Amino acid sequence: MSLETLRQQFPWPDERPPKRIEDKDHHGWLHDNTAAMLRKVGVGCGLILELGTWTGKTARFLCDAFPGAHVITIDHYRGSLEHQGAHHDAIRPHLYDICAYRTWAYQERVTLVKADTVAGMAVVLSEAVEPDLIYIDASHDPRSCEEDLRCAHDMFPNAKLCGDDYSSHKGTLGQMVERVAAEWGMTCNDIGKQGWYLT
Ligand SMILES: C[S@@+](CC[C@H](N)C(=O)[O-])C[C@H]1O[C@@H](n2cnc3c(N)ncnc32)[C@H](O)[C@@H]1O
């Protein structure tokens, strides 16, 4: 039970996947305010868990920002509800390959767990791997995000919790995080109503 055995369960492909889309094509979401939030909360973190990675933009940012850290990402690589439209048709069927292609140079420091968020966190826990920080950026509908937030807290009570899209769903995502934080006696801090973290 270790990061090593987790990585054996989710190995990198033997060869770099083919380049499916041009580098200029849509490649992820990392708002400046979210990047600022991550730079702040990630200090001193050796193991970072990202829920929802798409093509790995934030995972690569985290590796660059925190050279000593390992990043575990969890994604089912089917896209969220808002990604099911034609705009993402070229990417969605190849999400894992595109993520692995674009994150290839970081493979010693990144573990790509292909799973639903809750099931993936259970696998990480079963390997006795304890993240220092969990970045929640999978489904943004408040119900799914609340499930991710509560499971993250239940499974990894010592991890710092943060996420993206505070203002999503007409602000109801942020309201949900504020409510859950208050229930836990914690405070939800937002940066520009975009990135958020609990203290
Ligand atoms: C907003 S994108 C993540 C953006 C990413 N953090 C970045 O750096 O660009 C949301 C991702 O969450 C994934 N996702 C949504 N719901 C999920 C779930 N229940 N389990 C696993 N992955 C999920 C989608 O496949 C999608 O790739």
The ligand as an ORCA input file, in Angstrom:
! r2SCAN-3c Opt
* xyz 0 1
  C     -13.648     21.594    -15.489
  S     -12.904     20.115    -16.020
  C     -11.405     20.085    -15.116
  C     -10.442     21.129    -15.551
  C      -9.022     20.864    -15.111
  N      -8.861     20.968    -13.673
  C      -8.000     21.723    -15.838
  O      -6.915     21.935    -15.289
  O      -8.273     22.144    -16.961
  C     -13.849     18.903    -15.199
  C     -13.362     17.472    -15.391
  O     -14.019     16.667    -14.409
  C     -14.305     15.413    -14.945
  N     -15.423     14.875    -14.154
  C     -16.653     15.403    -13.989
  N     -17.385     14.670    -13.147
  C     -16.594     13.642    -12.753
  C     -16.775     12.532    -11.874
  N     -17.917     12.334    -11.217
  N     -15.764     11.666    -11.721
  C     -14.585     11.854    -12.399
  N     -14.351     12.889    -13.236
  C     -15.345     13.766    -13.405
  C     -14.615     15.657    -16.404
  O     -14.352     14.500    -17.175
  C     -13.694     16.832    -16.735
  O     -12.520     16.378    -17.328
*
